[in-house]
Amino acid sequence: MLYFARGSITDKLSKDDLREGLFVALKNLGARKKVLAVPPDFTRFHSQAGLLTTLVHEFYGDKLTDVLPALGTHTAMTSEQIHEMFPGVPEKLFRVHNWRTGITTVGEVPASFVKEVSEGAVDFPWPAQVANLIASGGHDLILSIGQVVPHEVIGMANYNKNIFVGTGGVEGINKSHYVGAAYGMERMMGRANTPVRKILNYASEHFTKHLPIVYVHTVVGRAEDGKLVVRGLFVSDDASGFELAAKLSLEVNFEMLAEPLKKVVVYLDPSEFKSTWLGNKAVYRTRMAMADGGELIILAPGLKEFGEDHEIDRLIRKYGYRGTPATLAAAKANAELQNNLSAAAHLIHGSSEGRFGITYCPGHLTRQEIESVNFKYADLKTMTQRYDLKKLKDGWNTLPDGEKIFYISNPALGLWACRSRFTD
């Protein structure tokens, strides 16, 4: 059922607008006694999920008993991050999801179904795993809160991905990532109905219908002045809200370009991007726009690691970003990658497949570390002097010496492609 829907490419929803829309939906749900909120973590700070969770607390008060950030494989939020993203929500309400030990397997999607929807790319069964707190926490309302935006693993982020991946377990997360990578990222980015989504929808229909999950989705874009604006808010207990949000997100977050981009400069906010696990959004959100032989320069002042999980960091350092054939071969030959298929998928997502150069300008990692995983290295100070963040605007820029670049201030907010590389 759709409880609230408002959004368009011209809407600019204020805090009061979000409060009004959310409260209309929550009132329609009826009285609740024990509420669990499942927002994203700090890596999705700009989703406005923090504000919405604060408004949920304002509405329910002490009936909001638990807040479970959908960490997936990410590290736990710090106290400072909690207070910045969720102002006014008591820190004592926050729980830490452990993707290795804190999960319940609620069912299994058959291998035959996975093979069918992936068109034979993979043929293993998929375990539907969710956090113990979701499976058996005894809540009479579970609010899954997040932003719908193009996504490399599933096509369009959020809806039941927030539950099955954001609070999922090792096997479920690993295999979901690998399905998308094996099927082909370019065949999925920006699409709401993909093989991974079909698998999650099967799990929702067969294994979690008894759970009182309601989805709260935002669509966030940039206004003409460059500031972030909320373009839509959609609340439903089924796919209807997600589908409306996904349709709007394509209009808001997807930039289709007439020609491939020869030189792209991407900035990674140090408060959000400390690893290539997250920072490689700069790669896969632009990969369909990059020209053969082009250059992608990533200004990453906060970059200090490759994987946010210690084991995945080790695997990235060992195998590097060497493209699909090399990664699939490595996964076939090495049990440690077979047991960490999300790492293998990430190595595929973060590669240019040899089509264009990727130069990282890290704040903390060394040249040796960057080059060891098959990226190019450049000095951050030197590159930020040339590409002055205070003067660049999103989109096309011409430097004083005549060099023309395409600048992206936050790759998490969009998807860029040229028509010739976007497969309908």
C-alpha positions as a Markdown table, in Angstrom:
| # | Residue | x | y | z |
|---|---|---|---|---|
| 1 | Met | 0.0 | 0.0 | 0.0 |
| 2 | Leu | 1.2 | 3.5 | -0.8 |
| 3 | Tyr | 0.9 | 5.8 | 2.2 |
| 4 | Phe | 2.4 | 8.9 | 0.8 |
| 5 | Ala | 3.9 | 10.1 | -2.5 |
| 6 | Arg | 5.2 | 13.5 | -3.5 |
| 7 | Gly | 7.9 | 14.3 | -5.9 |
| 8 | Ser | 8.9 | 15.8 | -9.3 |
| 9 | Ile | 12.0 | 17.1 | -10.9 |
| 10 | Thr | 11.1 | 20.6 | -9.8 |
| 11 | Asp | 10.0 | 19.9 | -6.2 |
| 12 | Lys | 12.2 | 21.2 | -3.4 |
| 13 | Leu | 11.0 | 19.5 | -0.2 |
| 14 | Ser | 11.9 | 21.4 | 3.0 |
| 15 | Lys | 12.2 | 19.9 | 6.5 |
| 16 | Asp | 8.6 | 21.0 | 7.2 |
| 17 | Asp | 7.5 | 19.3 | 3.9 |
| 18 | Leu | 9.2 | 16.1 | 4.9 |
| 19 | Arg | 7.8 | 16.2 | 8.4 |
| 20 | Glu | 4.3 | 16.8 | 7.0 |
| 21 | Gly | 4.5 | 14.0 | 4.5 |
| 22 | Leu | 6.1 | 11.5 | 6.8 |
| 23 | Phe | 3.6 | 12.2 | 9.6 |
| 24 | Val | 0.7 | 11.7 | 7.2 |
| 25 | Ala | 2.1 | 8.3 | 6.4 |
| 26 | Leu | 2.8 | 7.3 | 10.0 |
| 27 | Lys | -0.7 | 8.4 | 11.1 |
| 28 | Asn | -2.2 | 6.2 | 8.3 |
| 29 | Leu | -0.3 | 3.3 | 9.7 |
| 30 | Gly | -2.1 | 3.5 | 13.0 |
| 31 | Ala | -0.8 | 3.2 | 16.6 |
| 32 | Arg | 2.4 | 1.3 | 17.2 |
| 33 | Lys | 4.1 | 0.3 | 20.4 |
| 34 | Lys | 7.6 | -0.9 | 19.4 |
| 35 | Val | 9.3 | 0.7 | 16.4 |
| 36 | Leu | 12.6 | -0.2 | 14.7 |
| 37 | Ala | 14.2 | 2.3 | 12.3 |
| 38 | Val | 16.7 | 1.0 | 9.7 |
| 39 | Pro | 18.4 | 4.0 | 8.1 |
| 40 | Pro | 21.7 | 4.0 | 6.2 |
| 41 | Asp | 25.0 | 4.8 | 7.9 |
| 42 | Phe | 27.2 | 7.9 | 7.5 |
| 43 | Thr | 28.3 | 6.9 | 4.0 |
| 44 | Arg | 24.8 | 7.9 | 2.9 |
| 45 | Phe | 24.8 | 11.2 | 4.9 |
| 46 | His | 23.2 | 13.2 | 2.0 |
| 47 | Ser | 20.3 | 10.8 | 1.7 |
| 48 | Gln | 18.3 | 12.9 | 4.2 |
| 49 | Ala | 17.7 | 9.6 | 6.0 |
| 50 | Gly | 19.2 | 11.1 | 9.1 |
| 51 | Leu | 16.7 | 13.9 | 9.2 |
| 52 | Leu | 13.8 | 11.4 | 8.5 |
| 53 | Thr | 15.0 | 9.2 | 11.4 |
| 54 | Thr | 15.1 | 12.3 | 13.6 |
| 55 | Leu | 11.5 | 13.0 | 12.6 |
| 56 | Val | 10.5 | 9.4 | 13.3 |
| 57 | His | 11.8 | 9.9 | 16.8 |
| 58 | Glu | 9.9 | 13.1 | 17.1 |
| 59 | Phe | 6.7 | 11.3 | 16.1 |
| 60 | Tyr | 7.0 | 8.1 | 18.1 |
| 61 | Gly | 9.1 | 9.3 | 21.1 |
| 62 | Asp | 9.9 | 6.4 | 23.4 |
| 63 | Lys | 8.1 | 4.0 | 21.1 |
| 64 | Leu | 11.1 | 4.1 | 18.9 |
| 65 | Thr | 13.1 | 1.5 | 20.8 |
| 66 | Asp | 15.9 | 0.7 | 18.3 |
| 67 | Val | 17.8 | 2.2 | 15.4 |
| 68 | Leu | 19.8 | -0.2 | 13.3 |
| 69 | Pro | 22.0 | 1.5 | 10.7 |
| 70 | Ala | 22.1 | -0.7 | 7.6 |
| 71 | Leu | 25.9 | -1.1 | 7.6 |
| 72 | Gly | 26.2 | -4.0 | 5.2 |
| 73 | Thr | 30.0 | -4.6 | 5.3 |
| 74 | His | 30.8 | -1.1 | 6.5 |
| 75 | Thr | 32.4 | -0.2 | 9.9 |
| 76 | Ala | 30.2 | 0.8 | 12.8 |
| 77 | Met | 29.2 | 4.5 | 13.1 |
| 78 | Thr | 31.2 | 6.6 | 15.6 |
| 79 | Ser | 29.5 | 8.6 | 18.3 |
| 80 | Glu | 30.3 | 11.8 | 16.4 |
| 81 | Gln | 28.8 | 10.5 | 13.2 |
| 82 | Ile | 25.6 | 9.4 | 15.0 |
| 83 | His | 25.2 | 12.9 | 16.6 |
| 84 | Glu | 25.9 | 14.7 | 13.3 |
| 85 | Met | 23.6 | 12.5 | 11.1 |
| 86 | Phe | 20.8 | 11.9 | 13.7 |
| 87 | Pro | 20.6 | 15.0 | 15.8 |
| 88 | Gly | 18.3 | 14.6 | 18.8 |
| 89 | Val | 18.0 | 10.8 | 18.6 |
| 90 | Pro | 19.5 | 9.3 | 21.8 |
| 91 | Glu | 22.7 | 7.4 | 21.1 |
| 92 | Lys | 21.5 | 4.6 | 23.4 |
| 93 | Leu | 19.0 | 3.6 | 20.8 |
| 94 | Phe | 21.6 | 2.7 | 18.2 |
| 95 | Arg | 22.5 | -1.0 | 17.5 |
| 96 | Val | 25.5 | -2.2 | 15.5 |
| 97 | His | 24.8 | -4.7 | 12.7 |
| 98 | Asn | 27.3 | -7.5 | 12.5 |
| 99 | Trp | 27.2 | -9.1 | 9.0 |
| 100 | Arg | 29.2 | -12.1 | 10.1 |
| 101 | Thr | 27.4 | -13.2 | 13.3 |
| 102 | Gly | 24.3 | -11.1 | 13.8 |
| 103 | Ile | 22.0 | -12.5 | 11.2 |
| 104 | Thr | 19.1 | -14.9 | 10.7 |
| 105 | Thr | 18.6 | -16.9 | 7.4 |
| 106 | Val | 14.9 | -16.7 | 6.8 |
| 107 | Gly | 14.8 | -18.7 | 3.5 |
| 108 | Glu | 16.6 | -19.6 | 0.3 |
| 109 | Val | 15.9 | -18.5 | -3.2 |
| 110 | Pro | 16.3 | -21.6 | -5.4 |
| 111 | Ala | 19.3 | -21.9 | -7.7 |
| 112 | Ser | 17.0 | -22.5 | -10.7 |
| 113 | Phe | 15.4 | -19.1 | -10.1 |
| 114 | Val | 18.7 | -17.3 | -9.7 |
| 115 | Lys | 20.0 | -19.0 | -12.9 |
| 116 | Glu | 16.8 | -18.0 | -14.8 |
| 117 | Val | 16.8 | -14.3 | -13.8 |
| 118 | Ser | 20.6 | -13.9 | -14.3 |
| 119 | Glu | 20.4 | -15.5 | -17.7 |
| 120 | Gly | 22.8 | -18.2 | -16.7 |
| 121 | Ala | 25.5 | -15.9 | -15.3 |
| 122 | Val | 25.3 | -17.8 | -12.0 |
| 123 | Asp | 23.4 | -20.8 | -10.8 |
| 124 | Phe | 23.8 | -21.0 | -7.1 |
| 125 | Pro | 20.9 | -20.6 | -4.5 |
| 126 | Trp | 20.7 | -17.3 | -2.7 |
| 127 | Pro | 20.2 | -17.2 | 1.1 |
| 128 | Ala | 17.8 | -14.5 | 2.3 |
| 129 | Gln | 19.5 | -13.2 | 5.4 |
| 130 | Val | 18.5 | -10.3 | 7.7 |
| 131 | Ala | 19.6 | -8.9 | 11.0 |
| 132 | Asn | 18.5 | -10.9 | 14.1 |
| 133 | Leu | 16.8 | -7.7 | 15.4 |
| 134 | Ile | 14.7 | -7.6 | 12.2 |
| 135 | Ala | 13.9 | -11.3 | 12.3 |
| 136 | Ser | 13.0 | -11.7 | 15.9 |
| 137 | Gly | 13.1 | -8.3 | 17.6 |
| 138 | Gly | 9.3 | -8.3 | 18.2 |
| 139 | His | 8.7 | -4.9 | 16.7 |
| 140 | Asp | 5.3 | -4.0 | 15.4 |
| 141 | Leu | 6.8 | -1.6 | 12.8 |
| 142 | Ile | 10.1 | -1.7 | 11.0 |
| 143 | Leu | 10.8 | 1.5 | 9.0 |
| 144 | Ser | 13.4 | 1.0 | 6.3 |
| 145 | Ile | 14.6 | 4.5 | 5.4 |
| 146 | Gly | 16.9 | 5.5 | 2.5 |
| 147 | Gln | 17.6 | 7.2 | -0.8 |
| 148 | Val | 16.7 | 5.8 | -4.2 |
| 149 | Val | 19.7 | 6.4 | -6.6 |
| 150 | Pro | 21.4 | 4.5 | -9.4 |
| 151 | His | 23.5 | 1.7 | -7.9 |
| 152 | Glu | 26.2 | -0.6 | -9.2 |
| 153 | Val | 25.1 | -3.9 | -7.5 |
| 154 | Ile | 21.3 | -3.8 | -8.0 |
| 155 | Gly | 20.6 | -1.1 | -10.5 |
| 156 | Met | 18.7 | 1.3 | -8.2 |
| 157 | Ala | 19.5 | 1.5 | -4.5 |
| 158 | Asn | 17.1 | 0.9 | -1.6 |
| 159 | Tyr | 13.7 | -0.8 | -1.1 |
| 160 | Asn | 14.4 | -4.4 | 0.1 |
| 161 | Lys | 18.1 | -4.0 | -0.6 |
| 162 | Asn | 18.3 | -2.0 | 2.6 |
| 163 | Ile | 17.1 | -5.0 | 4.5 |
| 164 | Phe | 18.6 | -8.0 | 2.7 |
| 165 | Val | 22.0 | -6.4 | 1.9 |
| 166 | Gly | 22.2 | -3.5 | 4.4 |
| 167 | Thr | 21.4 | -5.8 | 7.3 |
| 168 | Gly | 22.3 | -9.0 | 5.5 |
| 169 | Gly | 24.9 | -11.7 | 6.2 |
| 170 | Val | 28.2 | -12.8 | 4.6 |
| 171 | Glu | 26.8 | -15.2 | 2.1 |
| 172 | Gly | 23.8 | -13.1 | 1.1 |
| 173 | Ile | 25.8 | -10.0 | 0.6 |
| 174 | Asn | 28.7 | -11.7 | -1.2 |
| 175 | Lys | 26.4 | -13.6 | -3.6 |
| 176 | Ser | 24.2 | -10.6 | -4.3 |
| 177 | His | 27.2 | -8.5 | -5.3 |
| 178 | Tyr | 28.6 | -11.3 | -7.5 |
| 179 | Val | 25.3 | -11.9 | -9.4 |
| 180 | Gly | 25.3 | -8.2 | -10.5 |
| 181 | Ala | 29.0 | -8.2 | -11.4 |
| 182 | Ala | 28.7 | -11.5 | -13.4 |
| 183 | Tyr | 25.5 | -10.3 | -15.2 |
| 184 | Gly | 27.2 | -7.0 | -16.1 |
| 185 | Met | 27.1 | -3.7 | -14.3 |
| 186 | Glu | 26.4 | -1.7 | -17.5 |
| 187 | Arg | 23.3 | -3.8 | -18.1 |
| 188 | Met | 21.9 | -2.9 | -14.6 |
| 189 | Met | 22.9 | 0.6 | -13.6 |
| 190 | Gly | 19.9 | 2.9 | -13.4 |
| 191 | Arg | 17.3 | 0.1 | -13.8 |
| 192 | Ala | 14.7 | -0.8 | -11.2 |
| 193 | Asn | 14.0 | -4.3 | -12.5 |
| 194 | Thr | 17.3 | -6.3 | -12.6 |
| 195 | Pro | 18.3 | -9.9 | -11.8 |
| 196 | Val | 19.4 | -8.9 | -8.2 |
| 197 | Arg | 16.2 | -7.0 | -7.6 |
| 198 | Lys | 14.2 | -10.0 | -8.8 |
| 199 | Ile | 16.0 | -12.2 | -6.4 |
| 200 | Leu | 15.3 | -9.8 | -3.5 |
| 201 | Asn | 11.7 | -9.5 | -4.5 |
| 202 | Tyr | 11.4 | -13.3 | -4.5 |
| 203 | Ala | 12.8 | -13.3 | -0.9 |
| 204 | Ser | 10.4 | -10.5 | 0.2 |
| 205 | Glu | 7.4 | -12.3 | -1.3 |
| 206 | His | 8.3 | -15.7 | 0.2 |
| 207 | Phe | 10.2 | -15.1 | 3.4 |
| 208 | Thr | 9.4 | -11.6 | 5.0 |
| 209 | Lys | 5.8 | -10.8 | 4.3 |
| 210 | His | 5.0 | -11.5 | 7.9 |
| 211 | Leu | 7.3 | -8.7 | 9.0 |
| 212 | Pro | 5.8 | -5.2 | 9.5 |
| 213 | Ile | 8.3 | -3.5 | 7.1 |
| 214 | Val | 7.4 | 0.0 | 5.7 |
| 215 | Tyr | 9.8 | 1.7 | 3.2 |
| 216 | Val | 10.5 | 5.4 | 3.4 |
| 217 | His | 12.3 | 6.6 | 0.2 |
| 218 | Thr | 13.8 | 9.9 | -0.7 |
| 219 | Val | 15.1 | 11.2 | -4.1 |
| 220 | Val | 17.8 | 13.8 | -3.7 |
| 221 | Gly | 19.4 | 15.9 | -6.4 |
| 222 | Arg | 21.2 | 19.2 | -7.0 |
| 223 | Ala | 19.5 | 22.6 | -7.6 |
| 224 | Glu | 20.9 | 25.1 | -10.1 |
| 225 | Asp | 23.0 | 26.7 | -7.4 |
| 226 | Gly | 24.6 | 23.4 | -6.7 |
| 227 | Lys | 23.0 | 22.8 | -3.3 |
| 228 | Leu | 21.3 | 19.5 | -2.5 |
| 229 | Val | 17.5 | 19.4 | -2.6 |
| 230 | Val | 15.0 | 16.7 | -1.8 |
| 231 | Arg | 13.0 | 16.1 | -5.0 |
| 232 | Gly | 10.7 | 13.4 | -3.6 |
| 233 | Leu | 9.4 | 11.4 | -0.6 |
| 234 | Phe | 7.6 | 8.1 | -1.0 |
| 235 | Val | 6.3 | 5.8 | 1.7 |
| 236 | Ser | 4.8 | 2.3 | 1.1 |
| 237 | Asp | 4.8 | -1.2 | 2.5 |
| 238 | Asp | 5.3 | -2.7 | -1.0 |
| 239 | Ala | 7.2 | -1.9 | -4.1 |
| 240 | Ser | 4.9 | 0.9 | -5.2 |
| 241 | Gly | 6.8 | 3.7 | -3.4 |
| 242 | Phe | 10.2 | 2.4 | -4.7 |
| 243 | Glu | 9.0 | 2.2 | -8.3 |
| 244 | Leu | 7.8 | 5.8 | -8.2 |
| 245 | Ala | 11.1 | 6.9 | -6.5 |
| 246 | Ala | 13.1 | 5.0 | -9.1 |
| 247 | Lys | 11.3 | 6.6 | -12.0 |
| 248 | Leu | 11.9 | 10.1 | -10.5 |
| 249 | Ser | 15.6 | 9.3 | -9.7 |
| 250 | Leu | 16.3 | 8.5 | -13.3 |
| 251 | Glu | 15.1 | 12.0 | -14.2 |
| 252 | Val | 17.0 | 13.6 | -11.2 |
| 253 | Asn | 20.2 | 11.6 | -10.9 |
| 254 | Phe | 20.9 | 10.3 | -14.4 |
| 255 | Glu | 22.9 | 12.5 | -16.7 |
| 256 | Met | 22.9 | 11.3 | -20.3 |
| 257 | Leu | 25.8 | 12.8 | -22.3 |
| 258 | Ala | 26.0 | 13.3 | -26.0 |
| 259 | Glu | 29.7 | 12.4 | -26.2 |
| 260 | Pro | 32.1 | 10.3 | -24.1 |
| 261 | Leu | 34.1 | 12.2 | -21.5 |
| 262 | Lys | 37.9 | 12.4 | -22.1 |
| 263 | Lys | 38.9 | 13.9 | -18.8 |
| 264 | Val | 36.9 | 13.7 | -15.6 |
| 265 | Val | 37.8 | 15.0 | -12.1 |
| 266 | Val | 35.9 | 13.6 | -9.2 |
| 267 | Tyr | 36.1 | 14.9 | -5.6 |
| 268 | Leu | 35.5 | 12.5 | -2.6 |
| 269 | Asp | 34.4 | 14.2 | 0.5 |
| 270 | Pro | 36.8 | 13.0 | 3.3 |
| 271 | Ser | 33.9 | 12.8 | 5.8 |
| 272 | Glu | 32.2 | 10.1 | 3.6 |
| 273 | Phe | 34.9 | 8.4 | 1.6 |
| 274 | Lys | 37.8 | 6.9 | 3.4 |
| 275 | Ser | 38.2 | 3.7 | 1.3 |
| 276 | Thr | 38.2 | 2.6 | -2.3 |
| 277 | Trp | 35.4 | 0.3 | -1.3 |
| 278 | Leu | 33.2 | 3.4 | -1.2 |
| 279 | Gly | 35.3 | 5.8 | -3.2 |
| 280 | Asn | 35.2 | 3.7 | -6.3 |
| 281 | Lys | 31.7 | 5.2 | -6.9 |
| 282 | Ala | 33.9 | 7.6 | -8.8 |
| 283 | Val | 34.7 | 4.8 | -11.2 |
| 284 | Tyr | 31.5 | 2.9 | -11.6 |
| 285 | Arg | 29.2 | 5.9 | -11.6 |
| 286 | Thr | 31.2 | 7.4 | -14.5 |
| 287 | Arg | 32.3 | 4.2 | -16.3 |
| 288 | Met | 29.6 | 4.4 | -18.9 |
| 289 | Ala | 30.5 | 8.0 | -19.7 |
| 290 | Met | 34.3 | 7.6 | -20.0 |
| 291 | Ala | 35.9 | 7.7 | -23.5 |
| 292 | Asp | 38.3 | 4.9 | -24.5 |
| 293 | Gly | 41.8 | 6.2 | -23.6 |
| 294 | Gly | 40.2 | 8.9 | -21.3 |
| 295 | Glu | 41.5 | 9.8 | -17.8 |
| 296 | Leu | 39.6 | 9.7 | -14.5 |
| 297 | Ile | 41.3 | 11.7 | -11.7 |
| 298 | Ile | 40.0 | 11.1 | -8.2 |
| 299 | Leu | 40.8 | 13.7 | -5.5 |
| 300 | Ala | 40.5 | 11.7 | -2.3 |
| 301 | Pro | 41.8 | 13.5 | 0.8 |
| 302 | Gly | 40.2 | 11.1 | 3.2 |
| 303 | Leu | 41.4 | 7.9 | 1.5 |
| 304 | Lys | 43.3 | 5.7 | 4.1 |
| 305 | Glu | 42.3 | 2.1 | 3.2 |
| 306 | Phe | 40.9 | -0.1 | 0.4 |
| 307 | Gly | 38.3 | -2.1 | 2.2 |
| 308 | Glu | 36.3 | -1.1 | 5.3 |
| 309 | Asp | 36.3 | -4.7 | 6.4 |
| 310 | His | 39.8 | -6.0 | 7.3 |
| 311 | Glu | 39.6 | -9.2 | 5.3 |
| 312 | Ile | 38.2 | -7.4 | 2.2 |
| 313 | Asp | 41.0 | -4.8 | 2.5 |
| 314 | Arg | 43.5 | -7.7 | 2.4 |
| 315 | Leu | 41.9 | -9.2 | -0.6 |
| 316 | Ile | 41.8 | -6.0 | -2.5 |
| 317 | Arg | 45.5 | -5.4 | -1.8 |
| 318 | Lys | 46.3 | -9.0 | -2.9 |
| 319 | Tyr | 44.3 | -9.2 | -6.1 |
| 320 | Gly | 43.9 | -5.6 | -7.2 |
| 321 | Tyr | 41.6 | -3.9 | -9.8 |
| 322 | Arg | 42.5 | -5.9 | -12.9 |
| 323 | Gly | 39.2 | -6.2 | -14.8 |
| 324 | Thr | 36.5 | -8.9 | -15.2 |
| 325 | Pro | 38.5 | -11.7 | -16.9 |
| 326 | Ala | 41.3 | -11.6 | -14.4 |
| 327 | Thr | 39.0 | -11.4 | -11.4 |
| 328 | Leu | 36.7 | -14.2 | -12.5 |
| 329 | Ala | 39.7 | -16.4 | -13.1 |
| 330 | Ala | 41.1 | -15.5 | -9.7 |
| 331 | Ala | 37.7 | -16.2 | -8.0 |
| 332 | Lys | 37.6 | -19.6 | -9.8 |
| 333 | Ala | 41.1 | -20.5 | -8.7 |
| 334 | Asn | 41.2 | -19.2 | -5.1 |
| 335 | Ala | 38.9 | -20.3 | -2.3 |
| 336 | Glu | 39.4 | -17.1 | -0.4 |
| 337 | Leu | 37.8 | -15.1 | -3.2 |
| 338 | Gln | 35.1 | -17.7 | -3.6 |
| 339 | Asn | 34.3 | -17.2 | 0.1 |
| 340 | Asn | 34.2 | -13.4 | -0.4 |
| 341 | Leu | 32.4 | -12.9 | -3.6 |
| 342 | Ser | 31.4 | -9.3 | -2.8 |
| 343 | Ala | 35.1 | -8.5 | -2.8 |
| 344 | Ala | 35.5 | -10.1 | -6.2 |
| 345 | Ala | 32.4 | -8.2 | -7.5 |
| 346 | His | 33.9 | -5.0 | -6.1 |
| 347 | Leu | 37.2 | -5.6 | -8.0 |
| 348 | Ile | 35.2 | -5.8 | -11.2 |
| 349 | His | 33.1 | -2.7 | -10.4 |
| 350 | Gly | 36.2 | -0.6 | -9.6 |
| 351 | Ser | 38.1 | -1.5 | -12.8 |
| 352 | Ser | 38.1 | 0.5 | -16.1 |
| 353 | Glu | 38.5 | -2.9 | -17.9 |
| 354 | Gly | 41.6 | -1.3 | -19.5 |
| 355 | Arg | 39.5 | 1.3 | -21.4 |
| 356 | Phe | 40.6 | 4.4 | -19.5 |
| 357 | Gly | 43.1 | 5.5 | -16.9 |
| 358 | Ile | 42.2 | 5.8 | -13.2 |
| 359 | Thr | 44.4 | 8.1 | -11.1 |
| 360 | Tyr | 43.9 | 8.3 | -7.4 |
| 361 | Cys | 45.2 | 11.2 | -5.4 |
| 362 | Pro | 44.9 | 9.9 | -1.8 |
| 363 | Gly | 45.3 | 11.8 | 1.4 |
| 364 | His | 46.9 | 8.9 | 3.3 |
| 365 | Leu | 47.8 | 5.9 | 1.1 |
| 366 | Thr | 51.2 | 5.8 | -0.5 |
| 367 | Arg | 52.1 | 5.7 | -4.2 |
| 368 | Gln | 53.2 | 2.1 | -3.7 |
| 369 | Glu | 49.9 | 1.1 | -2.2 |
| 370 | Ile | 47.9 | 2.8 | -4.9 |
| 371 | Glu | 50.0 | 1.4 | -7.8 |
| 372 | Ser | 50.0 | -2.1 | -6.2 |
| 373 | Val | 46.2 | -2.5 | -6.8 |
| 374 | Asn | 46.6 | -1.3 | -10.5 |
| 375 | Phe | 45.6 | 2.3 | -10.1 |
| 376 | Lys | 47.8 | 5.3 | -11.1 |
| 377 | Tyr | 49.0 | 7.7 | -8.4 |
| 378 | Ala | 49.3 | 11.4 | -8.3 |
| 379 | Asp | 50.1 | 13.8 | -5.5 |
| 380 | Leu | 47.0 | 15.3 | -3.9 |
| 381 | Lys | 48.4 | 18.7 | -3.1 |
| 382 | Thr | 49.7 | 19.1 | -6.7 |
| 383 | Met | 46.5 | 18.0 | -8.2 |
| 384 | Thr | 44.2 | 20.2 | -6.0 |
| 385 | Gln | 46.4 | 23.2 | -6.9 |
| 386 | Arg | 45.7 | 22.5 | -10.5 |
| 387 | Tyr | 42.0 | 21.5 | -10.0 |
| 388 | Asp | 40.9 | 24.2 | -7.5 |
| 389 | Leu | 37.8 | 22.9 | -5.8 |
| 390 | Lys | 36.8 | 26.4 | -4.9 |
| 391 | Lys | 36.6 | 27.4 | -8.6 |
| 392 | Leu | 35.2 | 24.2 | -10.2 |
| 393 | Lys | 31.5 | 23.7 | -10.8 |
| 394 | Asp | 29.7 | 20.5 | -11.4 |
| 395 | Gly | 29.8 | 19.7 | -15.1 |
| 396 | Trp | 32.0 | 21.2 | -17.8 |
| 397 | Asn | 34.9 | 23.5 | -16.8 |
| 398 | Thr | 37.6 | 25.2 | -18.8 |
| 399 | Leu | 40.9 | 25.9 | -17.0 |
| 400 | Pro | 43.0 | 29.0 | -17.5 |
| 401 | Asp | 45.3 | 27.1 | -19.8 |
| 402 | Gly | 42.5 | 25.9 | -21.9 |
| 403 | Glu | 42.2 | 22.3 | -20.6 |
| 404 | Lys | 38.5 | 21.2 | -20.6 |
| 405 | Ile | 37.4 | 18.8 | -17.8 |
| 406 | Phe | 34.1 | 17.4 | -16.5 |
| 407 | Tyr | 33.9 | 17.8 | -12.7 |
| 408 | Ile | 31.8 | 15.8 | -10.3 |
| 409 | Ser | 31.7 | 17.0 | -6.7 |
| 410 | Asn | 29.9 | 13.9 | -5.3 |
| 411 | Pro | 29.7 | 10.7 | -7.4 |
| 412 | Ala | 27.2 | 9.1 | -4.9 |
| 413 | Leu | 24.4 | 11.5 | -6.1 |
| 414 | Gly | 24.2 | 10.4 | -9.7 |
| 415 | Leu | 25.0 | 8.3 | -12.7 |
| 416 | Trp | 26.7 | 9.6 | -15.9 |
| 417 | Ala | 26.6 | 7.8 | -19.3 |
| 418 | Cys | 26.9 | 8.6 | -23.0 |
| 419 | Arg | 24.2 | 7.2 | -25.2 |
| 420 | Ser | 26.5 | 5.0 | -27.1 |
| 421 | Arg | 27.5 | 3.1 | -23.9 |
| 422 | Phe | 24.1 | 2.9 | -22.3 |
| 423 | Thr | 22.5 | -0.4 | -23.1 |
| 424 | Asp | 18.7 | -0.2 | -23.2 |
